[in-house]
Amino acid sequence: MSLATTIMLLICGWLAVAGAMLWGVLRITRRHHPHVKTAKPPKAAVRHA
């Protein structure tokens, strides 16, 4: 195997592992993060003179 092929395989493997770890972390945070619905503040009544 040539040096260039070895380096490319190392880079591709590293990217695959990094992508899998990122996907797993995002999946866990989405699953355990409670979806909080923010209540909109009531609009102030506008008085016309």
N, CA, C and O atoms as CSV, one atom per row, in Angstrom:
chain,resi,resn,atom,element,x,y,z
A,1,MET,N,N,0.851,-1.177,0.000
A,1,MET,CA,C,0.000,0.000,0.000
A,1,MET,C,C,0.896,1.241,0.000
A,1,MET,O,O,1.877,1.313,0.741
A,2,SER,N,N,0.553,2.183,-0.817
A,2,SER,CA,C,1.388,3.384,-0.896
A,2,SER,C,C,1.103,4.311,0.291
A,2,SER,O,O,0.105,4.166,0.996
A,3,LEU,N,N,1.991,5.240,0.479
A,3,LEU,CA,C,1.859,6.183,1.586
A,3,LEU,C,C,0.609,7.049,1.426
A,3,LEU,O,O,-0.090,7.319,2.403
A,4,ALA,N,N,0.329,7.481,0.203
A,4,ALA,CA,C,-0.844,8.321,-0.038
A,4,ALA,C,C,-2.133,7.563,0.286
A,4,ALA,O,O,-3.061,8.132,0.859
A,5,THR,N,N,-2.189,6.282,-0.080
A,5,THR,CA,C,-3.373,5.479,0.209
A,5,THR,C,C,-3.550,5.302,1.712
A,5,THR,O,O,-4.670,5.368,2.220
A,6,THR,N,N,-2.463,5.081,2.416
A,6,THR,CA,C,-2.526,4.923,3.869
A,6,THR,C,C,-3.029,6.194,4.537
A,6,THR,O,O,-3.869,6.137,5.436
A,7,ILE,N,N,-2.523,7.329,4.105
A,7,ILE,CA,C,-2.951,8.609,4.680
A,7,ILE,C,C,-4.420,8.866,4.377
A,7,ILE,O,O,-5.161,9.320,5.248
A,8,MET,N,N,-4.845,8.582,3.160
A,8,MET,CA,C,-6.257,8.782,2.804
A,8,MET,C,C,-7.170,7.871,3.621
A,8,MET,O,O,-8.240,8.296,4.056
A,9,LEU,N,N,-6.754,6.619,3.833
A,9,LEU,CA,C,-7.557,5.706,4.647
A,9,LEU,C,C,-7.630,6.176,6.096
A,9,LEU,O,O,-8.680,6.070,6.730
A,10,LEU,N,N,-6.534,6.689,6.620
A,10,LEU,CA,C,-6.548,7.219,7.986
A,10,LEU,C,C,-7.490,8.413,8.111
A,10,LEU,O,O,-8.250,8.512,9.074
A,11,ILE,N,N,-7.438,9.312,7.140
A,11,ILE,CA,C,-8.301,10.496,7.172
A,11,ILE,C,C,-9.767,10.095,7.032
A,11,ILE,O,O,-10.618,10.595,7.767
A,12,CYS,N,N,-10.066,9.200,6.099
A,12,CYS,CA,C,-11.454,8.759,5.906
A,12,CYS,C,C,-11.976,8.024,7.138
A,12,CYS,O,O,-13.132,8.200,7.525
A,13,GLY,N,N,-11.139,7.212,7.744
A,13,GLY,CA,C,-11.543,6.511,8.959
A,13,GLY,C,C,-11.798,7.467,10.105
A,13,GLY,O,O,-12.760,7.307,10.856
A,14,TRP,N,N,-10.930,8.467,10.240
A,14,TRP,CA,C,-11.111,9.456,11.293
A,14,TRP,C,C,-12.401,10.242,11.085
A,14,TRP,O,O,-13.136,10.496,12.040
A,15,LEU,N,N,-12.678,10.628,9.843
A,15,LEU,CA,C,-13.915,11.354,9.561
A,15,LEU,C,C,-15.140,10.496,9.826
A,15,LEU,O,O,-16.149,10.997,10.321
A,16,ALA,N,N,-15.067,9.209,9.506
A,16,ALA,CA,C,-16.196,8.313,9.764
A,16,ALA,C,C,-16.456,8.184,11.264
A,16,ALA,O,O,-17.606,8.222,11.703
A,17,VAL,N,N,-15.399,8.032,12.041
A,17,VAL,CA,C,-15.558,7.918,13.496
A,17,VAL,C,C,-16.070,9.229,14.086
A,17,VAL,O,O,-16.956,9.218,14.940
A,18,ALA,N,N,-15.526,10.351,13.642
A,18,ALA,CA,C,-15.968,11.650,14.152
A,18,ALA,C,C,-17.429,11.907,13.798
A,18,ALA,O,O,-18.184,12.418,14.625
A,19,GLY,N,N,-17.835,11.560,12.584
A,19,GLY,CA,C,-19.233,11.732,12.188
A,19,GLY,C,C,-20.170,10.851,12.987
A,19,GLY,O,O,-21.259,11.282,13.368
A,20,ALA,N,N,-19.756,9.618,13.245
A,20,ALA,CA,C,-20.595,8.715,14.033
A,20,ALA,C,C,-20.737,9.213,15.469
A,20,ALA,O,O,-21.818,9.135,16.053
A,21,MET,N,N,-19.648,9.723,16.033
A,21,MET,CA,C,-19.720,10.248,17.399
A,21,MET,C,C,-20.600,11.486,17.462
A,21,MET,O,O,-21.385,11.639,18.398
A,22,LEU,N,N,-20.481,12.369,16.483
A,22,LEU,CA,C,-21.319,13.565,16.451
A,22,LEU,C,C,-22.782,13.195,16.292
A,22,LEU,O,O,-23.638,13.765,16.969
A,23,TRP,N,N,-23.085,12.249,15.408
A,23,TRP,CA,C,-24.460,11.795,15.210
A,23,TRP,C,C,-25.020,11.217,16.507
A,23,TRP,O,O,-26.167,11.491,16.860
A,24,GLY,N,N,-24.231,10.428,17.214
A,24,GLY,CA,C,-24.691,9.836,18.467
A,24,GLY,C,C,-24.955,10.881,19.534
A,24,GLY,O,O,-25.955,10.803,20.248
A,25,VAL,N,N,-24.072,11.853,19.648
A,25,VAL,CA,C,-24.259,12.903,20.649
A,25,VAL,C,C,-25.500,13.722,20.332
A,25,VAL,O,O,-26.286,14.023,21.231
A,26,LEU,N,N,-25.688,14.088,19.068
A,26,LEU,CA,C,-26.872,14.862,18.698
A,26,LEU,C,C,-28.146,14.062,18.921
A,26,LEU,O,O,-29.165,14.617,19.330
A,27,ARG,N,N,-28.096,12.767,18.657
A,27,ARG,CA,C,-29.266,11.909,18.857
A,27,ARG,C,C,-29.631,11.831,20.339
A,27,ARG,O,O,-30.807,11.889,20.699
A,28,ILE,N,N,-28.623,11.698,21.189
A,28,ILE,CA,C,-28.881,11.612,22.629
A,28,ILE,C,C,-29.411,12.942,23.161
A,28,ILE,O,O,-30.345,12.956,23.963
A,29,THR,N,N,-28.828,14.058,22.724
A,29,THR,CA,C,-29.281,15.352,23.238
A,29,THR,C,C,-30.692,15.665,22.771
A,29,THR,O,O,-31.462,16.268,23.519
A,30,ARG,N,N,-31.050,15.274,21.561
A,30,ARG,CA,C,-32.422,15.507,21.099
A,30,ARG,C,C,-33.405,14.638,21.862
A,30,ARG,O,O,-34.520,15.074,22.150
A,31,ARG,N,N,-33.012,13.420,22.191
A,31,ARG,CA,C,-33.921,12.508,22.880
A,31,ARG,C,C,-34.153,12.943,24.320
A,31,ARG,O,O,-35.278,12.849,24.812
A,32,HIS,N,N,-33.112,13.420,25.011
A,32,HIS,CA,C,-33.224,13.739,26.427
A,32,HIS,C,C,-33.542,15.203,26.688
A,32,HIS,O,O,-33.756,15.585,27.838
A,33,HIS,N,N,-33.578,16.018,25.666
A,33,HIS,CA,C,-33.880,17.433,25.856
A,33,HIS,C,C,-35.384,17.620,25.844
A,33,HIS,O,O,-36.029,17.308,24.843
A,34,PRO,N,N,-35.971,18.129,26.945
A,34,PRO,CA,C,-37.427,18.316,26.953
A,34,PRO,C,C,-37.833,19.430,25.997
A,34,PRO,O,O,-37.195,20.481,25.936
A,35,HIS,N,N,-38.880,19.186,25.271
A,35,HIS,CA,C,-39.398,20.197,24.359
A,35,HIS,C,C,-40.301,21.134,25.154
A,35,HIS,O,O,-41.425,20.780,25.508
A,36,VAL,N,N,-39.798,22.318,25.426
A,36,VAL,CA,C,-40.535,23.286,26.226
A,36,VAL,C,C,-41.224,24.253,25.278
A,36,VAL,O,O,-40.584,24.897,24.446
A,37,LYS,N,N,-42.520,24.340,25.418
A,37,LYS,CA,C,-43.260,25.303,24.605
A,37,LYS,C,C,-43.285,26.625,25.364
A,37,LYS,O,O,-43.786,26.696,26.486
A,38,THR,N,N,-42.753,27.648,24.755
A,38,THR,CA,C,-42.718,28.945,25.409
A,38,THR,C,C,-44.066,29.625,25.234
A,38,THR,O,O,-44.604,29.715,24.131
A,39,ALA,N,N,-44.591,30.097,26.351
A,39,ALA,CA,C,-45.875,30.796,26.309
A,39,ALA,C,C,-45.626,32.214,25.801
A,39,ALA,O,O,-44.751,32.924,26.296
A,40,LYS,N,N,-46.401,32.601,24.822
A,40,LYS,CA,C,-46.252,33.951,24.293
A,40,LYS,C,C,-46.869,34.933,25.285
A,40,LYS,O,O,-47.958,34.685,25.802
A,41,PRO,N,N,-46.190,36.036,25.553
A,41,PRO,CA,C,-46.767,37.013,26.481
A,41,PRO,C,C,-48.021,37.627,25.867
A,41,PRO,O,O,-48.067,37.889,24.665
A,42,PRO,N,N,-49.033,37.855,26.695
A,42,PRO,CA,C,-50.265,38.441,26.153
A,42,PRO,C,C,-50.001,39.848,25.627
A,42,PRO,O,O,-49.223,40.613,26.196
A,43,LYS,N,N,-50.660,40.155,24.548
A,43,LYS,CA,C,-50.483,41.487,23.971
A,43,LYS,C,C,-51.189,42.518,24.848
A,43,LYS,O,O,-52.287,42.283,25.352
A,44,ALA,N,N,-50.543,43.648,25.017
A,44,ALA,CA,C,-51.121,44.714,25.829
A,44,ALA,C,C,-52.319,45.307,25.094
A,44,ALA,O,O,-52.299,45.499,23.878
A,45,ALA,N,N,-53.349,45.587,25.862
A,45,ALA,CA,C,-54.549,46.181,25.273
A,45,ALA,C,C,-54.224,47.610,24.834
A,45,ALA,O,O,-53.676,48.401,25.602
A,46,VAL,N,N,-54.564,47.916,23.619
A,46,VAL,CA,C,-54.290,49.250,23.090
A,46,VAL,C,C,-55.535,50.098,23.278
A,46,VAL,O,O,-56.619,49.751,22.809
A,47,ARG,N,N,-55.361,51.222,23.976
A,47,ARG,CA,C,-56.496,52.126,24.198
A,47,ARG,C,C,-56.399,53.280,23.218
A,47,ARG,O,O,-55.380,53.964,23.129
A,48,HIS,N,N,-57.448,53.472,22.513
A,48,HIS,CA,C,-57.501,54.603,21.586
A,48,HIS,C,C,-58.287,55.716,22.247
A,48,HIS,O,O,-59.383,55.488,22.758
A,49,ALA,N,N,-57.734,56.917,22.239
A,49,ALA,CA,C,-58.372,58.040,22.918
A,49,ALA,C,C,-59.485,58.637,22.109
A,49,ALA,O,O,-60.122,59.595,22.548
